[in-house]
Amino acid sequence: MKKIEMFTMIFLLTILSVTIADDAFGQNQSINTTENTPQPNQSNQMIQPQDYSKQFAEFSKLLIIPNTLVPGERYTVYGQVINFLSEVGIADTPISFRIYPEVTGLSTPVNKTITDSNGNFKIQFIAPDNPSFYYLSAYLTDNKNYYPTDSEPIPFVVFK
């Protein structure tokens, strides 16, 4: 008799546990009503699809020679722009430059250059007339395949 009672008890517990598990599974199902219908994410609508096709670039080997100058002296900036992930040079991309603090009346023959087939560039500048401590940074813009990026500022000094 005890075996039958034990069998019945195990049978009932099994049915109960299956019922509870099925209810728990049902409770985890999402219920869609008109009040909680998922709304489109507004922030996703602001991102343009073409942004996902762009890649990241970085400046490598930025160098100023000489970096200690006299007013009006010519100096050369060398550098390379590479793909951040593959570390391959980015060809035919425009590079512009900034000098800090800003120099008014700076006589620079060119303030923009284009990289060669290996992503390298070379450009000459004329040192400012005012002796001071300056920084030069290069930046990449206007490339449909890459996000805009700036180099680390490179210091140079103009002495009288």
C-alpha positions in Angstrom: 0.0 0.0 0.0 2.8 2.4 0.8 4.3 1.8 -2.6 1.0 2.9 -4.3 0.9 6.0 -2.1 4.5 6.9 -2.9 3.9 6.3 -6.6 0.8 8.5 -6.5 2.6 11.3 -4.6 5.5 11.3 -7.1 3.0 11.3 -10.0 1.2 14.3 -8.5 4.4 16.2 -7.8 5.6 15.6 -11.4 2.3 16.9 -12.8 2.5 19.9 -10.5 6.1 20.7 -11.4 5.3 20.5 -15.2 2.3 22.8 -14.7 4.4 25.3 -12.7 7.2 25.2 -15.3 4.7 25.8 -18.1 3.2 28.8 -16.3 6.7 30.2 -15.7 7.5 29.9 -19.4 4.2 31.5 -20.3 4.9 34.4 -17.9 8.2 35.1 -19.7 6.5 35.5 -23.0 6.1 39.1 -24.1 2.6 40.3 -24.3 1.9 42.9 -27.0 -0.9 45.2 -26.4 -1.6 48.6 -27.9 -0.2 50.2 -24.7 3.2 48.6 -24.7 3.8 48.0 -28.4 7.5 48.6 -29.1 8.1 52.1 -30.6 10.8 52.7 -33.2 14.1 54.0 -31.6 14.3 57.7 -32.4 18.2 57.7 -32.0 18.6 55.1 -34.8 16.7 57.3 -37.2 19.3 60.1 -36.7 22.2 57.9 -37.8 22.6 57.9 -41.5 23.3 54.4 -43.1 26.4 55.7 -44.9 28.1 56.4 -41.6 28.4 52.7 -41.0 30.6 52.3 -44.1 33.3 54.8 -42.8 36.5 53.6 -41.2 38.9 55.2 -38.7 42.2 56.7 -39.6 45.2 57.9 -37.5 48.3 59.9 -38.0 51.6 58.1 -37.8 55.2 59.4 -37.9 54.4 63.1 -37.7 57.6 65.0 -37.6 58.8 68.7 -37.9 62.4 69.3 -39.2 63.9 71.5 -37.8 61.8 72.0 -34.7 63.8 74.9 -33.4 63.5 77.9 -35.8 64.2 81.6 -36.3 61.4 83.9 -37.6 60.9 83.4 -41.4 62.8 80.1 -41.5 61.4 77.3 -43.7 60.6 74.0 -42.0 59.2 70.7 -43.3 56.4 68.6 -41.8 56.5 64.8 -42.6 53.8 62.3 -41.7 51.7 59.4 -42.7 48.0 58.7 -42.4 47.0 55.0 -41.9 43.9 52.9 -41.5 43.5 52.4 -37.8 42.8 48.6 -38.0 44.9 47.5 -41.0 47.7 50.0 -40.4 47.9 50.4 -44.2 48.6 53.9 -45.6 45.6 55.9 -46.9 46.3 57.2 -50.4 45.1 60.4 -52.1 43.5 62.0 -49.0 43.6 65.7 -48.2 45.5 66.8 -45.1 45.1 70.2 -43.5 47.1 71.8 -40.7 46.6 74.1 -37.7 49.1 76.1 -35.8 48.5 77.0 -32.1 48.4 79.6 -30.8 46.9 81.0 -33.9 49.3 83.1 -36.0 47.8 86.2 -37.8 49.5 87.1 -41.0 51.3 83.7 -41.3 53.1 83.5 -44.6 52.7 79.9 -45.4 52.8 78.9 -49.1 50.4 75.9 -48.7 48.3 74.8 -45.8 46.9 71.7 -47.4 48.5 68.7 -49.0 47.5 65.2 -50.4 48.9 61.9 -49.3 50.9 59.7 -51.8 50.0 56.1 -52.6 51.4 54.9 -49.2 49.6 57.5 -47.2 52.8 59.7 -46.7 52.9 63.5 -46.9 55.5 66.2 -46.9 54.8 69.9 -46.7 56.9 73.0 -46.1 55.9 76.0 -43.9 57.6 79.3 -43.0 58.1 80.0 -39.3 56.0 82.8 -37.7 57.6 86.2 -37.2 56.9 86.2 -33.4 59.2 84.2 -31.2 57.2 81.7 -29.2 56.4 78.1 -28.4 54.0 76.7 -31.0 52.1 73.5 -31.8 51.2 72.1 -35.2 48.5 69.5 -35.8 47.4 67.8 -38.9 43.9 66.8 -39.6 42.0 64.6 -42.1 38.7 65.8 -43.4 36.7 65.5 -46.7 37.3 61.8 -47.2 34.1 59.9 -47.8 35.6 56.6 -46.6 37.1 57.8 -43.2 35.8 59.8 -40.2 37.6 63.1 -39.6 40.6 62.9 -37.3 43.3 65.1 -35.8 46.9 64.3 -35.0 48.5 64.8 -31.7 49.9 68.4 -31.6 53.7 68.5 -32.3 55.6 71.3 -30.6 58.1 73.6 -32.2 59.9 76.8 -31.1 60.7 80.1 -32.8 63.6 82.0 -31.3 64.7 85.5 -32.1 
